[in-house]
């Protein structure tokens, strides 16, 4: 199974940015820990909205895990890109966006995703991978 993880703006700073919210590990360190047999994980990160859209359009993965960062709350274009592709997308956020500032409470991407995982830290990515594996084995 091929899973593409797309991380949006500022997620390149994981391990450095607000460790109390986002943890102490870089995403590359984390991915090495969760890599497992039968799953090919690819990682894409961009701070640029259009590049995230291009990655969604170009993907040949079986599933996409999308953490759009701040674009979650503002990007109709990323929402439209998720709607336009046939690959299932699971939205993941490291923090509980509902427990943060009010402008973070609404996700434009949630309604067009197959599922959403918020607030479980980096484990959210593992939960999304487990969903794709379970779905493939049905």
N, C-alpha and C positions, 0 to 999 in steps of 0.2 A: 504494500500500500504506500502510495506517495502522498505526503501531507506537506503543504506549503504553509509556513508561518509568516504572516506579514505583520510587521510592527511599524507603527506610525511615528509621528514626531516625538522627539526627546527620548524614545525608548533605546536609542543608542547609548544613553547615559546610565543605563541600569548598572547598579553596583556603585555608582557615584552620586546620583541624584536622589535626594531625600531617602536615605536608607531606611528610615523608620516606616516609610510607606512601601518602598519598592525593593528593599532588601540590599544585601551586600555583594551579590554575585553579578557578574556580567551575564548577558544573555548567552554568549558563547559558552561560558563555563556551565551554565544551567543545561543547555542543549546536550552537551557531552554526557551529562549525568542521566538524562532521560532517554537517550537514544536506545532503541531496543530492536531485537531481531524482528523481521517482517515489516518494519516501518522505515521508510526513507524520508527523513525530515530535511526540508530545505528551509533556509531562513532568508527573508528579505526584509530590509529595514530602509525606510526613507522618511525624511522630514518634508518631502514634497508631495503634495496632494496628487498631482498628475502622474507621478511615478508610481504611486500606490495603485491608481486606477489602471495604468498600463500593466502592472504586475498581475492584477486580478484578471484582466482581459487575456493575457498571454499564458496564464497558468494551464498546465496539463496535469495537475495534481488530481487525486481522487477526493481530496477534501482540503479546505483552507481554514486555518485558524487566523482570525483577524483581530488585532488590537490596534485600532485606528487612533489611539491616543486622543488628543484634543479634537481631532477631526470627527470623532464620534458624535459630537454635539453640534457640529456646524456644517458638515459636508453632505449636501444633497447629491453632489457628484459621485462620491464614494458609495453612497446608498444606491444610486442608480446603477453603478457598476456591479455591485453585488446582485442587484435584481436582474441584470442583463446576462449573467453567466449561469450555466447549469450546474456548476460545481457547488456542492453544499458548503456553506460558510458557517462556522461557529464563532461568535463574537466573544472575546475574552478581555477582561480587564483585571489587572493585578489588584487594584484597590476596589473597595465597594463604592462605586460611583454614586449610589443613592445616599451614602452617608457623608458625602463630601459637599462642596459648595453647590448651591441650588442650580447654577448653570450647568453642572455636570449630571443632573438627575435625568435629563432626557437624552436618549440615544436615538439618533436617526437610523442607525444600522440594525438595531434589535428587531424591528418588525419584518425585515427582509432576510434575517438569519434563521438557520434551522434551530439554533439554541444560543443561549447567552450564559456566560459564567463570569460572575463578578465577585471580588472580595476574598478569594482564596489564595492570594499571593501568586507566586509562580506556579503553584500546584494547578491553577486554572488551565494551564496549557496541557498538563498531564491528563486532566479530566476531559478536555476536548479530544485528545488523542484516543483515550479510552472509548469515547463516544463513537469515533470513526471506526475503530477496530470492531466494536460490538455491532455497529450497523452493517459492516461488511460481512460479518459472520451470520447474519440472519437468513 
